């Protein structure tokens, strides 16, 4: 009789403990989600459509390097940085540079401090190029996916992180946000930023100290994240590709991405290869601005939704993109970056 009672009580205790663990986990998961609601609320499909629509509008004329349309796009990013509350570096948002063929481009750079309580001398770079092909033979190449989508994602992540920091979150890294010009001209903008770093010209606006290579933990590049025409698996338009997460600094990068995908209920189709091909993965990873930093021994990852039949076409317009999918991609990139800081 006594043994039966003990067995019964043990079973009851196990049931109660199991229920408590489930409740605790659910509460913890909800707490994690709740913490990021203010940041998430800054990114809506409607806002994304307006922002991508502006950068790919005829006013920006395809955002060619050194054109009035390119200047419109650069000014838009500068206004966004100002609104978000980033800090100018060297007293201005824009950093001009000259390309080998004599054109003048302009990177837009802003700094977000990782904490309001303490200072850090560690940095992460998050960038996206905003230039495109401009006007060729009288036709505008709007570049909604390539790369208005990436530029908008970059500024959205800046706003999300700024919001999270403003409500009390603290990070060990500061974040340098960059709108790169000149990607379509041999990655001239990212090369110009690297030259600033190499020469000690990129300085923290508070300390006045140069941000040297050894102070930069890694770089994130966002290039073409609006398309849904080239899914990883048939029927899954909500997908995202992350390349380059296998360096020593980012060894567990893709595992963290998978955890974020699950923890924050995004359930996206994700991959750390370019459609399963080792050769294409290596080749595609070399085709955008992260290459400059990797070549100079700064670990880097690239987020993309891949090349589609709309790339470098006049019909790459805002109406061809799915803003709800873009929103989910921005959420996932934000959560990954936030965990890595």
Phi and psi in degrees as GROMACS dihedral restraints (atoms count N, CA, C in turn):
[ dihedral_restraints ]
;  ai    aj    ak    al  type     phi  dphi    fc
    3     4     5     6     1   -62.2    20    10
    4     5     6     7     1   -40.3    20    10
    6     7     8     9     1   -63.3    20    10
    7     8     9    10     1   -38.2    20    10
    9    10    11    12     1   -65.1    20    10
   10    11    12    13     1   -40.5    20    10
   12    13    14    15     1   -63.6    20    10
   13    14    15    16     1   -43.9    20    10
   15    16    17    18     1   -60.6    20    10
   16    17    18    19     1   -45.1    20    10
   18    19    20    21     1   -61.9    20    10
   19    20    21    22     1   -41.3    20    10
   21    22    23    24     1   -64.9    20    10
   22    23    24    25     1   -45.6    20    10
   24    25    26    27     1   -64.9    20    10
   25    26    27    28     1   -38.3    20    10
   27    28    29    30     1   -63.5    20    10
   28    29    30    31     1   -42.2    20    10
   30    31    32    33     1   -64.0    20    10
   31    32    33    34     1   -42.6    20    10
   33    34    35    36     1   -63.2    20    10
   34    35    36    37     1   -44.4    20    10
   36    37    38    39     1   -61.7    20    10
   37    38    39    40     1   -40.8    20    10
   39    40    41    42     1   -64.2    20    10
   40    41    42    43     1   -40.1    20    10
   42    43    44    45     1   -64.3    20    10
   43    44    45    46     1   -44.6    20    10
   45    46    47    48     1   -63.4    20    10
   46    47    48    49     1   -44.3    20    10
   48    49    50    51     1   -61.8    20    10
   49    50    51    52     1   -42.2    20    10
   51    52    53    54     1   -60.8    20    10
   52    53    54    55     1   -43.9    20    10
   54    55    56    57     1   -63.4    20    10
   55    56    57    58     1   -40.9    20    10
   57    58    59    60     1   -63.5    20    10
   58    59    60    61     1   -40.9    20    10
   60    61    62    63     1   -64.3    20    10
   61    62    63    64     1   -41.2    20    10
   63    64    65    66     1   -63.4    20    10
   64    65    66    67     1   -45.3    20    10
   66    67    68    69     1   -63.0    20    10
   67    68    69    70     1   -42.1    20    10
   69    70    71    72     1   -62.4    20    10
   70    71    72    73     1   -44.4    20    10
   72    73    74    75     1   -63.2    20    10
   73    74    75    76     1   -44.5    20    10
   75    76    77    78     1   -62.9    20    10
   76    77    78    79     1   -42.1    20    10
   78    79    80    81     1   -63.1    20    10
   79    80    81    82     1   -44.3    20    10
   81    82    83    84     1   -61.8    20    10
   82    83    84    85     1   -42.8    20    10
   84    85    86    87     1   -63.2    20    10
   85    86    87    88     1   -44.3    20    10
   87    88    89    90     1   -63.6    20    10
   88    89    90    91     1   -36.5    20    10
   90    91    92    93     1   -63.8    20    10
   91    92    93    94     1   -42.3    20    10
   93    94    95    96     1   -60.5    20    10
   94    95    96    97     1   -43.1    20    10
   96    97    98    99     1   -67.7    20    10
   97    98    99   100     1   -43.1    20    10
   99   100   101   102     1   -60.4    20    10
  100   101   102   103     1   -38.2    20    10
  102   103   104   105     1   -56.8    20    10
  103   104   105   106     1   -30.6    20    10
  105   106   107   108     1  -104.0    20    10
  106   107   108   109     1     4.7    20    10
  108   109   110   111     1   -60.3    20    10
  109   110   111   112     1   -45.5    20    10
  111   112   113   114     1   -58.3    20    10
  112   113   114   115     1   -39.6    20    10
  114   115   116   117     1   -66.8    20    10
  115   116   117   118     1   -45.7    20    10
  117   118   119   120     1   -61.2    20    10
  118   119   120   121     1   -35.0    20    10
  120   121   122   123     1   -66.3    20    10
  121   122   123   124     1   -15.3    20    10
  123   124   125   126     1   -78.2    20    10
  124   125   126   127     1   -11.7    20    10
  126   127   128   129     1  -118.6    20    10
  127   128   129   130     1   111.8    20    10
  129   130   131   132     1  -126.4    20    10
  130   131   132   133     1   155.8    20    10
  132   133   134   135     1   -56.9    20    10
  133   134   135   136     1   -35.3    20    10
  135   136   137   138     1   -67.0    20    10
  136   137   138   139     1   -44.3    20    10
  138   139   140   141     1   -65.1    20    10
  139   140   141   142     1   -41.5    20    10
  141   142   143   144     1   -61.8    20    10
  142   143   144   145     1   -41.6    20    10
  144   145   146   147     1   -63.4    20    10
  145   146   147   148     1   -40.9    20    10
  147   148   149   150     1   -64.2    20    10
  148   149   150   151     1   -43.2    20    10
  150   151   152   153     1   -71.5    20    10
  151   152   153   154     1   -48.5    20    10
  153   154   155   156     1   -63.5    20    10
  154   155   156   157     1   -36.8    20    10
  156   157   158   159     1   -61.1    20    10
  157   158   159   160     1   -39.4    20    10
  159   160   161   162     1   -65.4    20    10
  160   161   162   163     1   -49.8    20    10
  162   163   164   165     1   -65.4    20    10
  163   164   165   166     1   -25.6    20    10
  165   166   167   168     1  -103.9    20    10
  166   167   168   169     1    11.0    20    10
  168   169   170   171     1   -75.7    20    10
  169   170   171   172     1   161.9    20    10
  171   172   173   174     1   -62.1    20    10
  172   173   174   175     1   -22.4    20    10
  174   175   176   177     1   -59.5    20    10
  175   176   177   178     1   -37.5    20    10
  177   178   179   180     1   -86.2    20    10
  178   179   180   181     1    -5.5    20    10
  180   181   182   183     1    49.3    20    10
  181   182   183   184     1    38.2    20    10
  183   184   185   186     1    77.5    20    10
  184   185   186   187     1     4.3    20    10
  186   187   188   189     1    55.6    20    10
  187   188   189   190     1    42.8    20    10
  189   190   191   192     1   -66.0    20    10
  190   191   192   193     1   148.1    20    10
  192   193   194   195     1   -58.9    20    10
  193   194   195   196     1   129.2    20    10
  195   196   197   198     1    74.1    20    10
  196   197   198   199     1    14.5    20    10
  198   199   200   201     1  -105.3    20    10
  199   200   201   202     1   162.1    20    10
  201   202   203   204     1   -57.6    20    10
  202   203   204   205     1   -36.0    20    10
  204   205   206   207     1   -65.3    20    10
  205   206   207   208     1   -38.0    20    10
  207   208   209   210     1   -64.7    20    10
  208   209   210   211     1   -37.4    20    10
  210   211   212   213     1   -66.8    20    10
  211   212   213   214     1   -36.3    20    10
  213   214   215   216     1   -60.6    20    10
  214   215   216   217     1   -44.5    20    10
  216   217   218   219     1   -65.5    20    10
  217   218   219   220     1   -43.2    20    10
  219   220   221   222     1   -61.4    20    10
  220   221   222   223     1   -41.8    20    10
  222   223   224   225     1   -66.1    20    10
  223   224   225   226     1   -35.9    20    10
  225   226   227   228     1   -62.9    20    10
  226   227   228   229     1   -44.1    20    10
  228   229   230   231     1   -64.0    20    10
  229   230   231   232     1   -41.1    20    10
  231   232   233   234     1   -61.0    20    10
  232   233   234   235     1   -41.0    20    10
  234   235   236   237     1   -65.2    20    10
  235   236   237   238     1   -38.6    20    10
  237   238   239   240     1   -63.5    20    10
  238   239   240   241     1   -44.2    20    10
  240   241   242   243     1   -60.9    20    10
  241   242   243   244     1   -41.1    20    10
  243   244   245   246     1   -62.5    20    10
  244   245   246   247     1   -46.6    20    10
  246   247   248   249     1   -62.0    20    10
  247   248   249   250     1   -41.7    20    10
  249   250   251   252     1   -68.9    20    10
  250   251   252   253     1   -27.4    20    10
  252   253   254   255     1    99.4    20    10
  253   254   255   256     1    23.3    20    10
  255   256   257   258     1   -71.7    20    10
  256   257   258   259     1   165.9    20    10
  258   259   260   261     1  -103.1    20    10
  259   260   261   262     1   136.4    20    10
  261   262   263   264     1   -68.6    20    10
  262   263   264   265     1   148.7    20    10
  264   265   266   267     1  -114.3    20    10
  265   266   267   268     1   118.5    20    10
  267   268   269   270     1    76.8    20    10
  268   269   270   271     1    21.2    20    10
  270   271   272   273     1    85.2    20    10
  271   272   273   274     1    -1.0    20    10
  273   274   275   276     1  -151.0    20    10
  274   275   276   277     1   157.6    20    10
  276   277   278   279     1   -75.5    20    10
  277   278   279   280     1   -42.1    20    10
  279   280   281   282     1   -88.5    20    10
  280   281   282   283     1   138.4    20    10
  282   283   284   285     1  -124.5    20    10
  283   284   285   286     1   107.2    20    10
  285   286   287   288     1   -79.3    20    10
  286   287   288   289     1   152.3    20    10
  288   289   290   291     1  -150.2    20    10
  289   290   291   292     1   160.1    20    10
  291   292   293   294     1  -110.7    20    10
  292   293   294   295     1   134.9    20    10
  294   295   296   297     1   -84.8    20    10
  295   296   297   298     1   163.7    20    10
  297   298   299   300     1   -57.9    20    10
  298   299   300   301     1   -26.7    20    10
  300   301   302   303     1   -91.7    20    10
  301   302   303   304     1     8.9    20    10
  303   304   305   306     1    94.4    20    10
  304   305   306   307     1    -0.5    20    10
  306   307   308   309     1   -79.6    20    10
  307   308   309   310     1   157.0    20    10
  309   310   311   312     1  -111.1    20    10
  310   311   312   313     1   124.5    20    10
  312   313   314   315     1  -112.2    20    10
  313   314   315   316     1   175.6    20    10
  315   316   317   318     1  -148.8    20    10
  316   317   318   319     1   114.2    20    10
  318   319   320   321     1   -80.1    20    10
  319   320   321   322     1   147.3    20    10
  321   322   323   324     1  -112.9    20    10
  322   323   324   325     1   121.7    20    10
  324   325   326   327     1  -127.8    20    10
  325   326   327   328     1   133.9    20    10
  327   328   329   330     1  -141.8    20    10
  328   329   330   331     1   150.2    20    10
  330   331   332   333     1  -114.9    20    10
  331   332   333   334     1   132.4    20    10
  333   334   335   336     1  -111.9    20    10
  334   335   336   337     1   119.6    20    10
  336   337   338   339     1   -74.7    20    10
  337   338   339   340     1   138.2    20    10
  339   340   341   342     1   -75.5    20    10
  340   341   342   343     1   -10.1    20    10
  342   343   344   345     1  -152.7    20    10
  343   344   345   346     1   147.0    20    10
  345   346   347   348     1   -92.9    20    10
  346   347   348   349     1    -3.7    20    10
  348   349   350   351     1  -104.0    20    10
  349   350   351   352     1   -33.3    20    10
  351   352   353   354     1  -145.3    20    10
  352   353   354   355     1   163.2    20    10
  354   355   356   357     1  -102.4    20    10
  355   356   357   358     1   152.6    20    10
  357   358   359   360     1  -133.9    20    10
  358   359   360   361     1   149.5    20    10
  360   361   362   363     1  -109.9    20    10
  361   362   363   364     1    24.7    20    10
  363   364   365   366     1  -109.0    20    10
  364   365   366   367     1   143.3    20    10
  366   367   368   369     1  -137.3    20    10
  367   368   369   370     1   151.7    20    10
  369   370   371   372     1  -127.5    20    10
  370   371   372   373     1   140.5    20    10
  372   373   374   375     1  -103.3    20    10
  373   374   375   376     1   129.7    20    10
  375   376   377   378     1  -122.2    20    10
  376   377   378   379     1   117.5    20    10
  378   379   380   381     1  -134.5    20    10
  379   380   381   382     1   162.6    20    10
  381   382   383   384     1  -156.6    20    10
  382   383   384   385     1   137.8    20    10
  384   385   386   387     1   -81.6    20    10
  385   386   387   388     1   144.5    20    10
  387   388   389   390     1  -110.0    20    10
  388   389   390   391     1   -11.8    20    10
  390   391   392   393     1   -76.8    20    10
  391   392   393   394     1   158.7    20    10
  393   394   395   396     1  -144.9    20    10
  394   395   396   397     1  -155.3    20    10
  396   397   398   399     1   -82.2    20    10
  397   398   399   400     1   -16.4    20    10
  399   400   401   402     1    76.8    20    10
  400   401   402   403     1  -138.1    20    10
  402   403   404   405     1  -112.2    20    10
  403   404   405   406     1   122.5    20    10
  405   406   407   408     1  -124.2    20    10
  406   407   408   409     1   126.6    20    10
  408   409   410   411     1    53.7    20    10
  409   410   411   412     1    37.2    20    10
  411   412   413   414     1    79.3    20    10
  412   413   414   415     1     3.6    20    10
  414   415   416   417     1  -112.1    20    10
  415   416   417   418     1   136.7    20    10
  417   418   419   420     1   -84.3    20    10
  418   419   420   421     1   128.4    20    10
  420   421   422   423     1   -99.3    20    10
  421   422   423   424     1    97.5    20    10
  423   424   425   426     1   -66.8    20    10
  424   425   426   427     1   -36.3    20    10
  426   427   428   429     1    62.8    20    10
  427   428   429   430     1    48.4    20    10
  429   430   431   432     1   -66.9    20    10
  430   431   432   433     1   -49.3    20    10
  432   433   434   435     1   -75.7    20    10
  433   434   435   436     1   -43.1    20    10
  435   436   437   438     1  -109.3    20    10
  436   437   438   439     1    92.3    20    10
  438   439   440   441     1  -136.3    20    10
  439   440   441   442     1    41.8    20    10
  441   442   443   444     1   -58.4    20    10
  442   443   444   445     1   -36.4    20    10
  444   445   446   447     1   -60.9    20    10
  445   446   447   448     1   -43.0    20    10
  447   448   449   450     1   -69.3    20    10
  448   449   450   451     1   -40.0    20    10
  450   451   452   453     1   -63.9    20    10
  451   452   453   454     1   -41.2    20    10
  453   454   455   456     1   -68.5    20    10
  454   455   456   457     1   -40.0    20    10
  456   457   458   459     1   -60.7    20    10
  457   458   459   460     1   -42.4    20    10
  459   460   461   462     1   -62.2    20    10
  460   461   462   463     1   -46.9    20    10
  462   463   464   465     1   -69.2    20    10
  463   464   465   466     1   -32.0    20    10
  465   466   467   468     1   -66.0    20    10
  466   467   468   469     1   -42.1    20    10
  468   469   470   471     1   -65.3    20    10
  469   470   471   472     1   -36.8    20    10
  471   472   473   474     1   -60.5    20    10
  472   473   474   475     1   -43.4    20    10
  474   475   476   477     1   -67.7    20    10
  475   476   477   478     1   -39.2    20    10
  477   478   479   480     1   -64.3    20    10
  478   479   480   481     1   -46.3    20    10
  480   481   482   483     1   -65.2    20    10
  481   482   483   484     1   -40.5    20    10
  483   484   485   486     1   -61.2    20    10
  484   485   486   487     1   -39.9    20    10
  486   487   488   489     1   -63.9    20    10
  487   488   489   490     1   -45.1    20    10
  489   490   491   492     1   -64.7    20    10
  490   491   492   493     1   -40.0    20    10
  492   493   494   495     1   -66.5    20    10
  493   494   495   496     1   -37.6    20    10
  495   496   497   498     1   -65.5    20    10
  496   497   498   499     1   -23.0    20    10
  498   499   500   501     1  -100.7    20    10
  499   500   501   502     1    14.7    20    10
  501   502   503   504     1   115.2    20    10
  502   503   504   505     1    -2.4    20    10
  504   505   506   507     1   -76.1    20    10
  505   506   507   508     1   142.9    20    10
  507   508   509   510     1  -126.4    20    10
  508   509   510   511     1   141.4    20    10
  510   511   512   513     1  -128.6    20    10
  511   512   513   514     1   156.8    20    10
  513   514   515   516     1   -84.9    20    10
  514   515   516   517     1    -7.3    20    10
  516   517   518   519     1  -120.6    20    10
  517   518   519   520     1   147.6    20    10
  519   520   521   522     1   -91.4    20    10
  520   521   522   523     1   156.3    20    10
  522   523   524   525     1  -120.3    20    10
  523   524   525   526     1   124.2    20    10
  525   526   527   528     1   -95.5    20    10
  526   527   528   529     1   113.2    20    10
  528   529   530   531     1   -96.1    20    10
  529   530   531   532     1   134.2    20    10
  531   532   533   534     1  -134.8    20    10
  532   533   534   535     1   127.4    20    10
  534   535   536   537     1   -95.1    20    10
  535   536   537   538     1   109.1    20    10
  537   538   539   540     1   -83.7    20    10
  538   539   540   541     1   133.4    20    10
  540   541   542   543     1   -97.9    20    10
  541   542   543   544     1   159.5    20    10
  543   544   545   546     1    76.4    20    10
  544   545   546   547     1    16.5    20    10
  546   547   548   549     1   -62.4    20    10
  547   548   549   550     1   -38.3    20    10
  549   550   551   552     1   -74.0    20    10
  550   551   552   553     1    -3.7    20    10
  552   553   554   555     1  -117.0    20    10
  553   554   555   556     1    69.2    20    10
  555   556   557   558     1    56.8    20    10
  556   557   558   559     1    34.8    20    10
  558   559   560   561     1    55.9    20    10
  559   560   561   562     1    43.2    20    10
  561   562   563   564     1   -64.1    20    10
  562   563   564   565     1   -34.8    20    10
  564   565   566   567     1   -68.8    20    10
  565   566   567   568     1   -46.0    20    10
  567   568   569   570     1   -67.1    20    10
  568   569   570   571     1   -33.8    20    10
  570   571   572   573     1   -65.8    20    10
  571   572   573   574     1   -38.4    20    10
  573   574   575   576     1   -65.4    20    10
  574   575   576   577     1   -39.6    20    10
  576   577   578   579     1   -64.5    20    10
  577   578   579   580     1   -42.6    20    10
  579   580   581   582     1   -60.3    20    10
  580   581   582   583     1   -40.3    20    10
  582   583   584   585     1   -63.4    20    10
  583   584   585   586     1   -36.6    20    10
  585   586   587   588     1   -60.9    20    10
  586   587   588   589     1   -44.1    20    10
  588   589   590   591     1   -64.1    20    10
  589   590   591   592     1   -46.4    20    10
  591   592   593   594     1   -60.4    20    10
  592   593   594   595     1   -38.6    20    10
  594   595   596   597     1   -85.6    20    10
  595   596   597   598     1    -0.8    20    10
  597   598   599   600     1    77.2    20    10
  598   599   600   601     1    21.0    20    10
  600   601   602   603     1   -90.8    20    10
  601   602   603   604     1   -14.8    20    10
  603   604   605   606     1   -89.8    20    10
  604   605   606   607     1   110.7    20    10
  606   607   608   609     1  -123.1    20    10
  607   608   609   610     1   145.6    20    10
  609   610   611   612     1   -66.6    20    10
  610   611   612   613     1   124.9    20    10
  612   613   614   615     1   -65.1    20    10
  613   614   615   616     1   -22.9    20    10
  615   616   617   618     1   -85.8    20    10
  616   617   618   619     1   -50.7    20    10
  618   619   620   621     1   -85.7    20    10
  619   620   621   622     1   -24.1    20    10
  621   622   623   624     1    77.0    20    10
  622   623   624   625     1     2.2    20    10
  624   625   626   627     1   -84.1    20    10
  625   626   627   628     1   148.0    20    10
  627   628   629   630     1   -67.6    20    10
  628   629   630   631     1   139.5    20    10
  630   631   632   633     1   -91.5    20    10
  631   632   633   634     1    97.5    20    10
  633   634   635   636     1   -88.5    20    10
  634   635   636   637     1   167.0    20    10
  636   637   638   639     1   -55.9    20    10
  637   638   639   640     1   -39.9    20    10
  639   640   641   642     1   -67.4    20    10
  640   641   642   643     1   -14.3    20    10
  642   643   644   645     1   -92.2    20    10
  643   644   645   646     1    -5.3    20    10
  645   646   647   648     1  -101.4    20    10
  646   647   648   649     1   113.5    20    10
  648   649   650   651     1   -74.4    20    10
  649   650   651   652     1   -42.8    20    10
  651   652   653   654     1  -167.1    20    10
  652   653   654   655     1   171.1    20    10
  654   655   656   657     1  -126.0    20    10
  655   656   657   658     1   142.9    20    10
  657   658   659   660     1  -119.4    20    10
  658   659   660   661     1   126.6    20    10
  660   661   662   663     1  -115.8    20    10
  661   662   663   664     1   134.6    20    10
  663   664   665   666     1  -117.8    20    10
  664   665   666   667     1   113.3    20    10
  666   667   668   669     1  -138.7    20    10
  667   668   669   670     1   109.7    20    10
  669   670   671   672     1    65.4    20    10
  670   671   672   673     1    86.1    20    10
  672   673   674   675     1  -126.2    20    10
  673   674   675   676     1    20.4    20    10
  675   676   677   678     1  -107.2    20    10
  676   677   678   679     1   -14.4    20    10
  678   679   680   681     1   -82.4    20    10
  679   680   681   682     1   151.4    20    10
  681   682   683   684     1  -129.3    20    10
  682   683   684   685     1    10.9    20    10
  684   685   686   687     1   -84.4    20    10
  685   686   687   688     1   -12.3    20    10
  687   688   689   690     1  -125.6    20    10
  688   689   690   691     1    65.5    20    10
  690   691   692   693     1   -65.8    20    10
  691   692   693   694     1   155.5    20    10
  693   694   695   696     1   -68.2    20    10
  694   695   696   697     1   -38.2    20    10
  696   697   698   699     1  -135.8    20    10
  697   698   699   700     1   142.1    20    10
  699   700   701   702     1   -56.5    20    10
  700   701   702   703     1   134.4    20    10
  702   703   704   705     1    85.7    20    10
  703   704   705   706     1     1.6    20    10
  705   706   707   708     1  -117.7    20    10
  706   707   708   709     1    90.8    20    10
  708   709   710   711     1   -78.4    20    10
  709   710   711   712     1   -19.7    20    10
  711   712   713   714     1   -89.9    20    10
  712   713   714   715     1    81.4    20    10
  714   715   716   717     1  -133.4    20    10
  715   716   717   718     1   163.7    20    10
  717   718   719   720     1  -154.2    20    10
  718   719   720   721     1   138.8    20    10
  720   721   722   723     1  -108.7    20    10
  721   722   723   724     1   133.3    20    10
  723   724   725   726     1  -122.8    20    10
  724   725   726   727     1   120.3    20    10
  726   727   728   729     1  -115.0    20    10
  727   728   729   730     1   144.4    20    10
  729   730   731   732     1    92.6    20    10
  730   731   732   733     1    14.4    20    10
  732   733   734   735     1   -88.5    20    10
  733   734   735   736     1    24.3    20    10
  735   736   737   738     1  -113.0    20    10
  736   737   738   739     1     8.7    20    10
  738   739   740   741     1   -70.8    20    10
  739   740   741   742     1   169.3    20    10
  741   742   743   744     1   -60.2    20    10
  742   743   744   745     1   -39.7    20    10
  744   745   746   747     1   -71.9    20    10
  745   746   747   748     1   -29.3    20    10
  747   748   749   750     1  -114.3    20    10
  748   749   750   751     1    28.1    20    10
  750   751   752   753     1   -55.2    20    10
  751   752   753   754     1   -38.6    20    10
  753   754   755   756     1  -102.4    20    10
  754   755   756   757     1    18.1    20    10
  756   757   758   759     1   -58.3    20    10
  757   758   759   760     1   -45.1    20    10
  759   760   761   762     1   -72.6    20    10
  760   761   762   763     1   -33.6    20    10
  762   763   764   765     1   -62.6    20    10
  763   764   765   766     1   -39.2    20    10
  765   766   767   768     1   -66.3    20    10
  766   767   768   769     1   -38.5    20    10
  768   769   770   771     1   -61.4    20    10
  769   770   771   772     1   -43.0    20    10
  771   772   773   774     1   -63.3    20    10
  772   773   774   775     1   -40.5    20    10
  774   775   776   777     1   -64.1    20    10
  775   776   777   778     1   -42.2    20    10
  777   778   779   780     1   -64.0    20    10
  778   779   780   781     1   -40.1    20    10
  780   781   782   783     1   -58.7    20    10
  781   782   783   784     1   -37.4    20    10
  783   784   785   786     1   -82.8    20    10
  784   785   786   787     1   -49.0    20    10
  786   787   788   789     1   -60.1    20    10
  787   788   789   790     1   -37.3    20    10
  789   790   791   792     1  -100.6    20    10
  790   791   792   793     1    20.4    20    10
  792   793   794   795     1    55.5    20    10
  793   794   795   796     1    39.1    20    10
  795   796   797   798     1   -93.4    20    10
  796   797   798   799     1   -34.1    20    10
  798   799   800   801     1    49.5    20    10
  799   800   801   802     1    46.9    20    10
  801   802   803   804     1   -88.8    20    10
  802   803   804   805     1   157.5    20    10
  804   805   806   807     1   -82.7    20    10
  805   806   807   808     1   115.2    20    10
  807   808   809   810     1  -125.9    20    10
  808   809   810   811     1   155.9    20    10
  810   811   812   813     1  -149.1    20    10
  811   812   813   814     1   150.6    20    10
  813   814   815   816     1  -109.8    20    10
  814   815   816   817     1    18.1    20    10
  816   817   818   819     1  -131.8    20    10
  817   818   819   820     1   161.9    20    10
  819   820   821   822     1   -88.4    20    10
  820   821   822   823     1    89.6    20    10
  822   823   824   825     1    56.5    20    10
  823   824   825   826     1    36.9    20    10
  825   826   827   828     1    79.0    20    10
  826   827   828   829     1     2.5    20    10
  828   829   830   831     1  -101.8    20    10
  829   830   831   832     1   122.1    20    10
  831   832   833   834     1   -63.8    20    10
  832   833   834   835     1   -42.5    20    10
  834   835   836   837     1   -66.5    20    10
  835   836   837   838     1   -45.6    20    10
  837   838   839   840     1   -68.2    20    10
  838   839   840   841     1   -32.2    20    10
  840   841   842   843     1   -61.5    20    10
  841   842   843   844     1   -48.1    20    10
  843   844   845   846     1   -63.6    20    10
  844   845   846   847     1   -42.0    20    10
  846   847   848   849     1   -68.1    20    10
  847   848   849   850     1   -46.9    20    10
  849   850   851   852     1   -66.5    20    10
  850   851   852   853     1   -33.6    20    10
  852   853   854   855     1   -65.5    20    10
  853   854   855   856     1   -19.2    20    10
  855   856   857   858     1   -94.1    20    10
  856   857   858   859     1     1.6    20    10
  858   859   860   861     1   -97.5    20    10
  859   860   861   862     1     1.3    20    10
  861   862   863   864     1  -136.8    20    10
  862   863   864   865     1  -175.4    20    10
  864   865   866   867     1   -62.2    20    10
  865   866   867   868     1   -21.4    20    10
  867   868   869   870     1   -63.3    20    10
  868   869   870   871     1   -23.4    20    10
  870   871   872   873     1   -58.1    20    10
  871   872   873   874     1   -39.2    20    10
  873   874   875   876     1   -59.7    20    10
  874   875   876   877     1   -40.1    20    10
  876   877   878   879     1   -76.3    20    10
  877   878   879   880     1   -39.9    20    10
  879   880   881   882     1   -61.5    20    10
  880   881   882   883     1   -42.4    20    10
  882   883   884   885     1   -63.7    20    10
  883   884   885   886     1   -20.9    20    10
  885   886   887   888     1  -109.2    20    10
  886   887   888   889     1    27.3    20    10
  888   889   890   891     1    64.6    20    10
  889   890   891   892     1    32.2    20    10
  891   892   893   894     1  -109.7    20    10
  892   893   894   895     1   117.3    20    10
  894   895   896   897     1   -57.5    20    10
  895   896   897   898     1   144.7    20    10
  897   898   899   900     1  -149.3    20    10
  898   899   900   901     1   148.0    20    10
  900   901   902   903     1  -120.9    20    10
  901   902   903   904     1   156.2    20    10
  903   904   905   906     1  -125.0    20    10
  904   905   906   907     1   131.9    20    10
  906   907   908   909     1  -106.5    20    10
  907   908   909   910     1   134.7    20    10
  909   910   911   912     1  -157.8    20    10
  910   911   912   913     1   160.8    20    10
  912   913   914   915     1  -111.2    20    10
  913   914   915   916     1    14.2    20    10
  915   916   917   918     1    84.2    20    10
  916   917   918   919     1   172.0    20    10
  918   919   920   921     1   -80.0    20    10
  919   920   921   922     1   139.8    20    10
  921   922   923   924     1  -126.6    20    10
  922   923   924   925     1   175.4    20    10
  924   925   926   927     1   -69.5    20    10
  925   926   927   928     1    -8.8    20    10
  927   928   929   930     1   -88.0    20    10
  928   929   930   931     1   -14.9    20    10
  930   931   932   933     1   -60.8    20    10
  931   932   933   934     1   135.8    20    10
  933   934   935   936     1    56.5    20    10
  934   935   936   937     1    34.5    20    10
  936   937   938   939     1  -118.9    20    10
  937   938   939   940     1   155.4    20    10
  939   940   941   942     1   -67.7    20    10
  940   941   942   943     1   -20.4    20    10
  942   943   944   945     1   -93.9    20    10
  943   944   945   946     1    14.0    20    10
  945   946   947   948     1   -76.7    20    10
  946   947   948   949     1    79.9    20    10
  948   949   950   951     1  -117.7    20    10
  949   950   951   952     1   168.0    20    10
  951   952   953   954     1   -59.5    20    10
  952   953   954   955     1   -32.6    20    10
  954   955   956   957     1   -67.7    20    10
  955   956   957   958     1   -13.0    20    10
  957   958   959   960     1   -88.2    20    10
  958   959   960   961     1    -5.0    20    10
  960   961   962   963     1  -103.3    20    10
  961   962   963   964     1   154.1    20    10
  963   964   965   966     1  -102.7    20    10
  964   965   966   967     1   108.0    20    10
  966   967   968   969     1   -71.1    20    10
  967   968   969   970     1   -27.6    20    10
  969   970   971   972     1   -69.4    20    10
  970   971   972   973     1   -37.5    20    10
  972   973   974   975     1   -68.5    20    10
  973   974   975   976     1   -41.7    20    10
  975   976   977   978     1   -59.7    20    10
  976   977   978   979     1   -41.0    20    10
  978   979   980   981     1   -59.0    20    10
  979   980   981   982     1   -46.4    20    10
  981   982   983   984     1   -63.5    20    10
  982   983   984   985     1   -38.7    20    10
  984   985   986   987     1   -64.2    20    10
  985   986   987   988     1   -41.4    20    10
  987   988   989   990     1   -63.7    20    10
  988   989   990   991     1   -43.2    20    10
  990   991   992   993     1   -56.6    20    10
  991   992   993   994     1   -47.3    20    10
  993   994   995   996     1   -66.7    20    10
  994   995   996   997     1   -42.4    20    10
  996   997   998   999     1   -63.1    20    10
  997   998   999  1000     1   -41.5    20    10
  999  1000  1001  1002     1   -59.9    20    10
 1000  1001  1002  1003     1   -48.4    20    10
 1002  1003  1004  1005     1   -63.5    20    10
 1003  1004  1005  1006     1   -38.6    20    10
 1005  1006  1007  1008     1   -65.7    20    10
 1006  1007  1008  1009     1   -48.3    20    10
 1008  1009  1010  1011     1   -60.2    20    10
 1009  1010  1011  1012     1   -43.4    20    10
 1011  1012  1013  1014     1   -60.2    20    10
 1012  1013  1014  1015     1   -38.5    20    10
 1014  1015  1016  1017     1   -70.3    20    10
 1015  1016  1017  1018     1   -30.6    20    10
 1017  1018  1019  1020     1   -82.1    20    10
 1018  1019  1020  1021     1   -13.5    20    10
